């Protein structure tokens, strides 16, 4: 049960910090045209701000991330494997599951788009792992 709560909290907070900061930086540098980060645009069906919707789903993804992180051991593999795995998984699910459910065609797979998704979502995973480490260190 502990992995569920800490994973959700870490994933939620990682969207609000790491994930959105990368998007904002990419927009500011012209690498992600039109991207600003922390969008308050209402999203259907509930009309909640986009950033809160993303944070909720980041929390959901944080649950399996927390479970996996607890089994990765020590060292760089504890950080690299989940970052790549969840960076790719969240990107591909967004393209081929979430997008079509929202009426968008599946995304075209290209190396540049995949790299962009991996950087944004991999940064989310690293942020969530760092928050998990902080929560564990403080005993919460």
SVG drawing of the C-alpha trace seen along z (x, -y; Angstrom):
<svg xmlns="http://www.w3.org/2000/svg" viewBox="-17 -32 43 38">
<polyline fill="none" stroke="black" stroke-width="0.4" points="0.0,0.0 2.9,-2.3 4.1,-2.2 0.6,-3.3 0.6,-6.4 4.2,-7.4 4.2,-6.5 1.1,-8.6 2.5,-11.6 5.9,-11.4 4.4,-11.0 1.9,-13.9 4.6,-16.3 7.1,-15.3 4.6,-16.5 4.2,-19.8 8.0,-20.2 10.3,-18.3 7.9,-17.4 6.4,-20.9 9.8,-22.6 11.2,-20.6 8.2,-21.6 8.5,-25.2 12.2,-25.2 11.7,-23.5 9.1,-26.2 11.3,-29.1 14.3,-27.7 12.1,-27.2 12.6,-23.5 8.8,-22.9 7.0,-25.6 4.0,-26.9 4.7,-24.9 4.6,-26.9 4.2,-24.4 1.7,-24.6 -1.2,-25.0 -4.5,-25.9 -6.5,-25.2 -9.6,-23.2 -9.6,-19.6 -12.7,-17.5 -14.7,-15.8 -14.4,-17.6 -13.0,-20.9 -10.1,-20.8 -6.8,-22.5 -4.6,-20.5 -1.7,-20.6 -3.8,-19.0 -5.0,-16.3 -1.4,-15.6 -0.4,-15.6 -3.2,-13.1 -2.1,-10.7 1.5,-11.3 0.5,-10.1 -1.1,-7.0 2.1,-6.2 4.0,-6.9 2.5,-3.8 4.2,-1.2 7.3,-3.4 7.5,-3.2 7.0,0.5 9.8,1.0 12.1,-1.5 12.0,0.5 13.3,3.6 16.1,2.0 18.9,2.1 21.5,-0.6 23.6,-2.7 22.9,-4.2 20.7,-1.3 18.2,-2.3 17.8,-5.6 18.5,-4.8 16.2,-1.8 13.0,-3.3 13.7,-6.6 14.1,-4.9 11.3,-2.4 8.7,-4.9 9.9,-7.6 9.2,-5.3 6.1,-3.7 4.3,-6.9 5.2,-8.4 3.9,-5.4 0.7,-5.1 0.0,-8.8 0.5,-8.4 -1.3,-5.1 -3.9,-4.8 -4.7,-8.2 -4.6,-10.1 -6.9,-7.8 -9.3,-7.7 -9.5,-11.5 -10.2,-11.2 -6.7,-12.0 -5.0,-9.7 -2.0,-7.7 1.2,-9.7 3.7,-9.2 6.7,-7.4 9.9,-9.3 13.2,-9.3 12.9,-13.1 9.4,-12.7 10.4,-9.7 13.5,-11.4 11.4,-14.4 8.9,-12.2 11.7,-10.3 13.4,-13.5 10.1,-15.0 8.7,-11.8 12.1,-10.4 12.7,-13.7 9.3,-13.1 10.5,-9.6 13.8,-11.0 11.9,-13.7 9.5,-11.1 12.4,-8.8 14.1,-11.8 10.9,-12.6 10.5,-8.9 14.0,-8.9 13.3,-12.1 10.0,-10.6 11.9,-7.4 14.8,-9.3 12.4,-11.4 10.5,-8.3 7.2,-9.4"/>
</svg>
